[in-house]
Amino acid sequence: MVLRAGALGASCLWFTLLGYGGSALAGLLNRPRTWQVIDAGVGVTMLVVAGLLAFGG
């Protein structure tokens, strides 16, 4: 029962912080340059993972 209460509390905290964080970052995330940087970071991450998978790293 204690584990369920902890999971419930963590879930409530997580989604509350996610909502407030989204509100706080809304201005920054409206900029096209921000999304270019995010997309570049995702692309680099995907290339690294693909390289590790291809070459057994």
C-alpha positions in Angstrom: 0.0 0.0 0.0 2.9 2.4 0.8 4.4 1.8 -2.7 1.1 2.8 -4.3 0.9 6.0 -2.3 4.4 6.8 -3.3 3.7 6.2 -6.9 0.6 8.3 -6.7 2.5 11.2 -5.1 5.3 11.0 -7.6 2.9 11.0 -10.5 1.0 14.0 -9.2 4.2 15.9 -8.6 5.6 14.9 -12.1 2.5 16.1 -14.0 2.2 19.3 -11.9 5.8 20.2 -12.6 5.4 19.2 -16.3 2.4 21.6 -16.6 4.2 24.5 -14.9 7.4 23.8 -16.8 5.5 23.9 -20.1 3.9 27.3 -19.2 7.3 28.7 -18.2 9.0 27.5 -21.4 6.1 28.5 -23.7 7.8 31.7 -24.8 11.1 30.0 -25.6 9.5 27.1 -27.4 7.6 29.5 -29.8 10.9 30.4 -31.4 11.9 28.6 -34.6 15.6 28.7 -33.6 14.8 26.7 -30.5 13.2 23.9 -32.5 16.2 23.9 -34.9 18.5 23.3 -32.0 16.2 20.6 -30.5 15.9 18.9 -33.9 19.7 19.0 -34.4 20.2 17.5 -31.0 17.7 14.7 -31.7 19.4 14.0 -35.1 22.9 13.8 -33.5 21.5 11.4 -30.8 19.9 9.2 -33.5 23.2 9.1 -35.5 25.2 8.1 -32.4 22.7 5.4 -31.5 22.7 4.1 -35.1 26.5 4.0 -35.1 26.6 2.1 -31.8 24.1 -0.4 -33.1 25.9 -0.8 -36.4 29.4 -1.1 -35.1 28.6 -3.0 -31.8 29.7 -0.2 -29.5 
